[in-house]
Amino acid sequence: MKIKRNDVRNVAIIAHVDHGKTTLVDGLLRQSGIFRANQEVKDRVMDSNDIERERGITILSKNTAVNYKGTKINIIDTPGHADFGGEVERVLKMVNGVILLVDAFEGPMPQTKFVLQKALDLDLKVIVCINKIDRPEARPAEVVDEVLELLMDLDASDEQLDCPFLYASAKGGFALNNLDEQPKDMSPIFETILNYIPAPEGDPDKGTQVLISTIDYNEYVGRIGVGKVDNGKIKVNEDVLLLNHHDPDKKERVKVNSLYEFEGLNKVDVQEAGIGSIVAISGIPDLHIGDTLCDPSDPEAIPFQKISEPTIAMNFMVNDSPMAGQEGKYVTSRHLRDRLYRELNTDVSLRVEDTDTPECLKVSGRGELHLSVLIENMRREGYEFAVSKAEVLYKTDERGRKLEPMEIAYVDVPEEFSGTVIQRLSERKGELQGMSPTNGGSTRLEFEIPSRGLIGFRGDFMTMTKGQGILNTMFNNYAPYKGEIKYRKQGSLIAFESGTSVTYGLFSAQDRGTLFIGPGEKVYAGMVIGQCGKTEDVELNVCKTKHLTNTRTSSADEALKLTPPKILSLEQALEFIDTDELLEVTPKNLRIRKRILDSRMRKRSALK
């Protein structure tokens, strides 16, 4: 018989990127008293990974728990970027309700729609929280209407439409039931969770059933599975059966070595956990997302939704440039292969495949950001390797037609730039679906565009809108191939010989385009040192020094002035490289190079 467990609530915080999810969790943790009065706590305490802290984004969903009036509230902070949508989809299986956070100025954005759709499909209760109401240009009342419109567009039931609305400033540390109240603290959010989010229910007398929704990895204990106890209870040292709904052949008898529950930011050892508890389990080496741990006498796997497929792929290969092995700690194909396959332990949306040669692996993910975060993590760990330009993954339908992934792109730009943006996206096979004014005096454009049309577009977009444009994309569907797209209008400036760049050589080179390097840097033949002003590639000798003669010229004493080089970030370099180029990634440097370094061989290959 199913019973409710009233001393527990499980809730996820979902929102568009940058609407304040992680900051809200900070506020809830501070108020629940899990930090000591004198404890120094950094902001966005849940973003534990360095890249998350630097970029201000959440990549992996995180679990935490607070106690309020005798009830344990398990809170899951989820990512907002479409590239990490796979994280959001599966953690929703652990909760009974969600807090949908919406920026009081921006209103519902594309990712708001995506995550809300997932929550409604799973029939979860929704609490809407209008955040950042202390922003000078906030318009909470209008945003409430926009959220209700969105709920109606997504065919929410009458019960779901009748959801509670709260107003908050996660940064200010307060929440309100209505806008006339005096701000005090976060308790309205806690009260609404207790009153509105259903308590988890299950059958305590049935056999154990725990669905694994997230995998964590730790060097000391190996894989750690995180999931919710649906039925029965789970105990330390208990023998359980490992099953998977999508893989009927998987049946493995395993033992639970250790069991943890979440308290604030820590994991706490427990001996057993009952229905509704969110637990972490270690000691099972072959544990995967979507597996069910169940009682051997009553084995039944819990269904689990399929994770969205990757849409984009890159080749990761051993670095074979003339500077190979000088800067990295891990440089061989074995190191690269082990590291990429280890990433599969925690990242469900990633695929790694072998290719014809052992030196090269094909890695597929949900988008450029997804793969660039992996590359950045690896170079920080001391890996040295090369990557190719991102390419989309095609499919063929039953009629043999080539299909490609399509995205919906929402572009918010000041009105004066909308003509340029429409023209550029149309060149990349985008079709304008709608155009409407937004509140900040800018225009919102909605495009349907092939995923490959967006590869390398963001940098260009920032330049053409003078940094004022906002671009949001989300995967839509697969559609028939739209034809050839020309990515880059300009060629590359290529070093002609190996050596060290000198001011004299760079001075004559800078008239040809934009340089990526300054004087005193090591270069090699075939390395890309800049972007050409014209469409063709140009080879230059930047190691050339001035011939010394015994005649003085009047200009000899004037110092040569160089324009500062354009230093590319990892994203910019990935966007810049063309199909015949590679990006050499080392812990110290990013270098762009031609696939074929020898200029004669390059020309021959181009003629073929």
N, C-alpha and C positions, 0 to 999 in steps of 0.2 A: 504494500500500500504506500502511495506517495505521500510524503509529508513535507511541510515547509520548514526551513531552518531560519527562524526569525532573527538570530543574532549575527547574520552575515548578509552583506550586500555586495554584488559584483558589478562594477560599472567601468566603461571605457570612455575616454575623452577623445572625441573626434572633431576634426575641423580642417579647413583649408590651411595651407602653409602660412605661417606667420600670424595666425589669429590669436596666439597666446596660450596654447595647450600646456606647454611645459611650465610656463610662468604660473598658470593657474594651479598646477600640481604643487609647485613651490609654496603658494599661498595656503593651500589645504594642509600641507605637511607642517608648515610653521605653526598654524593655528592649532593643530591637533596636539601640539606639545611634545613632538618626538625629539626636538632639539633642546639641549640645555639652554638656560637663559643666557649664558655667556658664550655659547658655542658660535664660532664664526662659520657662516654658511654661505657658499658662493651662490650666485643667481643661477637659475636653470639647473638645479642640482641633479635632475634626472638625466641630462645630457652628459653621460659619463665619458664618452669617447672624445678624443682630442679634436677630430674633424667636426663632430657635432658642435663642440663648444666654439670652434673658430668660425664656422659658417652660420651658427645660430639655427641649425636645422636638426630635427630628430630623424635618425636613420633606422634605429631598431626600437621596437616597442618595449616598454619597461614596466615592470610590476612594482607596486608599492602598496602599503596598507596602513590605514589609520583607525584608531578607535574613537568612536563618538557615542556618548551615552550608552556604553555597554554593547554597542554593535560594532563588529569589525567591518570596515568598508575597504574592499580590495579595489584599487584604482589602477587602470592600465593607461599609460600615456602612449599615444600612437603617432606615427609620422604623418605629415601632411602632403608630401610630394607624391605625385602620381607614380614616380619611379619606384616608390616603396609601398605601393598599394597592396602588394602581396602580404606585407606585414599586417595591414589593417584587416584584410579579409579574414585572416584566420584567428586573430585574437578576439574577434566578435563572438566566436563560438564559446568563449569562456564566461561571457557576461549576460546579465538579464536586462540591461538597459544601458543607454549611452547619454553622455552630456554633449550636445552639439554646440560647439562654441562658434559664434559669428561676430566678426569685427563690426563695431557700432558705426563705422564710417564706410567700410568697403561693402558690407552686406554679404549675401551668399555669393560664393565664387565657384568656379568649376569643380574644384575638389570637394567643396561642401556638398555639392550635388552627388558626387560619386560615393562619398562615405555614407551620406544619409540614405542613398538608395540601398546600399549593402545592409544597413541597420534595419530598414523597413522590410526588406526581403526576409530577414531572419525573425521578423515580428518582435523586435525589441522595443521596449518603452523608451521614449525620447524626452529628455529635459533640454529645452533650448536656453542657452545662456548668451545674452548679448554682452560681449566683452569690450573693454576699452571705452566705457561710457564717459571717462574723464578726458578723452581726446577733445581738443578745441572744436574740431569739425564733426563731432559725433552726431548721429541722427537716429537714436534708438527706436523711436516710434515708427519711422518709415521702414527700418530694417525688419521690425516685427512683421509688418505687412508682407515684405518681400519673402520672409521665411515661410509664412503661411501660404503664399502663392506657390513657392517651391514644393511644399508638402502636397498641395493639390495637384501640381504637375506630375508628381511622382506617384499619384494614385494612393495617397495615404488613406487608411480607414478613418471613420469618424472618431474612433477612440484615439488614434494616433494624432489626429488634428487637434484634439482637445488636450494638448500637452501643456505643462506649465512653462511659463517664460520668466526667466530671472535676468537681472541686470548686474553687471559686475565690472570691477577694475581689478584684474589679477595682479597688476603691478602695485596698485594702491592697497591690495589686501582686504577688499570688502565686496559684499554682494547684497543686492536688494531684491525684495519681492515686487516692489513697484517704485517708480522713479521719484515719488514724493517723500519716501522714507529718508531718514538721516543715515548716512553710511556708518556702519559699526564694525562688523567683521564678516567672516565667511559663513557664519552659521546658517543663513538661509539656504545655502547649497547643501550643507549636511542634512538639514531638516527635510528638504525636498527629496533628497536621495532616500532617506528613511521612509518617507510617506508615500513616495510615488514609484520607486523602482521595486519590482517584486522580489521577495526573498527567494533564494534558490530552492528548488524542490527536487526530491528524489526518493528512492525506496531504500531505507537503511537496512532492510532485511534481505535485500537482493544481493547477488554476488557483486564483487568489486567491478567498477567500470570507470576508467580515467582516460579521457581523450587528450593526447599530447598536441598542444597548439603552438608551442614555441620551443625552440632548442637553443640552449646556451652552451658555451664550450669553455672549459677551463683546463689549463695545462696539467693541473694536479689530479682532478677527478674525472677528466674526459667529458663526455656528453652529459648535459643536465636537461632533462625534459620538464617543461612547465605545462600544467594542464589543470582542469577542474575535475573534482570527484563528482561524477554524475549519480552513481548509485553505490550502496554499500559503504565500506570504509577501507582505507589502505593502511597497512602497517609495515614497519621496518622488519626486515628479514622474512617477509612473506613471499611465497612462490606465486608468481602470476604468469599469465599467458599473454604473449605479445601478438596482436592481430592487426590487420589493416583492411578497411572496408574496400579499398580499390585494388588490393592485392590478396586474393583469396588463398594463395599458396603460403602466405606468411603465417607460420605458427611456431612460436619459439617459447620455451619455458625459461623464465628468467627470475632473478631474485632482487628484491628492493633492498639495496645496501643502505641508503640513507634518505631521509625525508625531511623537507624543510617547508616552513610557511613563511610568508613575508610579514615583517614588522617594520614600518617606516622604510628606511633604505637598506635594511639588513635582512639576511635569511636566517631564520631561527630553527634549530633542530627540533623536530617533534617525533614522537614514537608512533602516532597514528593520526589520521585525518578523516573526517566524515563528509557527508554530502555537502556540496556547495563550496568546500574549501578549495582555494587555489594553491596547488602544491608544486614544489620542485623536487624531482627525483633523480638521484645520481646512481652510477654503478651499473647501468645497462648500456653496453657498448653499441648495440645495433638499434638504437632508438631513433625513430624518424618522425617528422611532423605528420600528423594524421593517423599515427598508430594508436591503438586502444590497449590499455593494460586491463586484463579482466581475470575473473576467478576461473581457474582451470575447470571447475565442475559445471560452470555455466557460461561458456565462451560466447560472446556476442560483440561484434565490432560496431562502433558508432559511425554513422555516415559522416563524411567530411567533404566540404566543397573543394573542387579542383582549384588549384592555384592558377591564376592567369598565366598564360604562356609568355615567354620572352619575345620581343619584337625586333631586337637589334643584336648584332654580333660583331666581335673584333677578333683578330688573331693575336695571341700573345706568343712571342717567340724569343729564343735565346739571342742575346745581343751579339752581333758578329761585326760590329764596326771596328775601325782601327784602334779605337780607345776601349774596346771591350775588356771587362775584368779589372779596370783600374780603380773604380770607385765603389763597386758593390761588394757586399759580403757573400750574397748567395747569387751565383751566376750561371749554374749548370741547368740543363734541361730537367734533371731529377729534382733539383730544388724548386724549380718553377712549377713542375707538375704536382709535387707533394703539396705545395702551398695552395694551388688552385683547387685541388680536390678537398683540401681541408676546409676551404671556404664554404663548400657545399654542406658542411656540418650545420652551419647556422643560417645560410641564406637560401631560402626555398625558391626564390624567383630566378636563381642563377642556373645555367647549364654549362658544363665543361665537356668538350668532346675531343678525342684524339684526331689528328689529321694524318696524311700520308707520311709525314716525317716526324720523328720523335722530338725534333727541336721546336715544333709549333703546335699550339693547342687553340681550339676555337672556343671562345667564351661568349655566351649569349646572356643578355639581361633585359630589363624592362625599359632602359633608356640610357642616354649619354651620362646623366648624373649618376645613375646606378653603377655603371662601369668605371666612371672616373673616381668615385669614392674607393672602389676596390684597388685601382691603380695607386692612388695616393696612400692608402694603408700599406700596400706592399712596399712602396719605395721608402716609407718611413721605417719599415722593419729591416731594411738593408738589401732588398732585392734589386737586381739590375736586369732589365729585359727590354724588348722593343714591342711596340703595338702598331697594328695597321689602322687605317681609317675605318670608322664604324660603318657597317653596311646593314641594311634591313633584311629580315628573314622573309622570303617569299613562300607562298603555298600554291598548289594548283587545285582547281575544282574538278568535279567529275567530268566536265566537258573539256578538260585539258587546258583551260585558260590560266594564265599566270595572275595570281592575286597578290596584292601587297597591303601591308598594314596602313590604315588611315587614322588620322588623329583629328580631334576637334581642337582648334586653337582659338583661345579668347584673347584678344589684344586690346588693352586700354591705352590709348595714346592721345596727347593733346591734338586738337583738331587740325592744326597746321601740318602735322606729319601724316595724317591718315591717307592722303593721296599716294605718298611715297611707299608707305607700308603695303597698301593694296596692290600697287604695281609690283613690288618685290615678291610678295607672296603669290601673286598670279604667275610670275615667271617661274616659280617653284611648284607650279601645278596646283596651287590652292584655289578653292572656289569660295567666293564670299557668300555666306548664308544669311547674314543679317548685320544691321548697323544701327546702333541706338546711342543717344547721348547718355552720359553717366553724371553723377552728382557733382563731381569735382570739375565740371566744365570740360571733360575730355570725351572722347568717342569710344564706344566699345564695338569692336569688329569681331564677327564670329566666322571663322573659316573652316572648311573641311579640306585637309591637306594630307598628301602622303607623308608618312613618318620620315622618309628619306629627304623630303623637301625641307624638313626642320633641322637636319644635321648641319651643323656649322652656321645656323642662322642667328643664334642669340647674340653673338658678338657684333655682327653686322647690324642687328636690330637696335642694340644699345647705341651704336654710333649714329644711326640715322634718326633716332628719336632724342638725341643728346642726353641719354640716360634717364629720360622721363617716362619711357614706355614700360608697360607691365605685360608679360607674355605668359599665359598659362595654357598647358596642353593636357589632353587626356586621350587615351586610346579609344577609338570608336569601333572599328570593325575591319575586316579584310574586304577589299574591293578590287575590281580588275585593274591591271597595271596601267599607269597613266602616261607612260612614255618617258623619254630621256630627259634628265635635268642637268643643266650645266651648273656645277657648284661654284667654281671660282673664276672670276673674270681676270685675275692677275696671275702672272707666273711667279717663279721663285728665283731668287738670286742664289747661285750655287758657288761654293768655294772650288777653285780650280786645282789647288795643290795643298798638301799638308804642311803645317807649320804653326806659327803663332801670328795672330793678326796684329798689324801695326797701323799707327795713325795715318801714315802716308797712303797705304793701300786702301784703307777704309774711306779716306777723304775723297778719293776719286770714285769709290763705289757708291757713296751715299747719293750721288746725283741720279743713280739708276732706280732708286726706290727707297723703301724703309728698311733699315738694318735691324737685326735682332741681336747683334753682338757688338761689344766695344773693343778697344785695343787690349792686347796682352792676353787674348783668349786662344786656347788651342783649337785649331780647326783641322779638318781632313778633307781630301778630295771627295766631292759628292755630298758634302754637308750643306744644308740649306742655311744661309746666313741672313736672309732677308726676303722681303716681298718686292717683286719687280713692279715698276709703274706700268708696264705693258703686259700684253697677254702671254708673251713667250718667256721661257726660262732663259736666264743669262748666266754665263760662267764668268767669274771674276777672280783676280788674284789679289787677295787682301793681305798677303804676307810680303808684298812687294815693297822693298825699301828704295829710297831715292839714291840714284847713282851719284857718287861723289866726284866732283871735278874741282880744278883749282881756280875756277873763275867764280867770283861772287856775283849773285844777282841781287837787285834791289829788294826783291820780295823774300829772299832767303831767310831774313831775320823775323819775318812775320810768322807767328805760330799758326798752324792749321787748326781750324775750328770744326769740331765734329758735332753733329746733332746727336742728342742722347739716344741710345738704341731703344727699341720697343721690346721690353722684356715680357715674354708671353707666359701666362699662367698655364696650368695643366689643361684646363677647359679650353682656353684660347688655342693652345697648340693642337689639341685633338680636333678642334673645329677647323684649324688652318690646313692640316695635312690633306694632300690629295691622294687619289687611289694608287699613284706610283711612288708614294713616299711612306716613310715609317717615322714613328716617334721613339727615340731612344730615351728610356727612362732609367735614371740612376738616383741613388739617395742624394747626390749633390747637384745634378744637372738634368735639364730636359733639352735634348738636341733633336732637331728635325733633320732627316737625311733622305736622299733618294734611295729607293730599294736597290737599284743597280748603281754602284758608286763610280764605276769607270765610265767616262763620258763617251768613249767610242762604242762600248757595248750598249749604252743607253740609247744612242742614236740608232744603232742597228735594230734594237728591240722596238723602237718607235716606228721604224719603217715597216717592220713586219706587221 
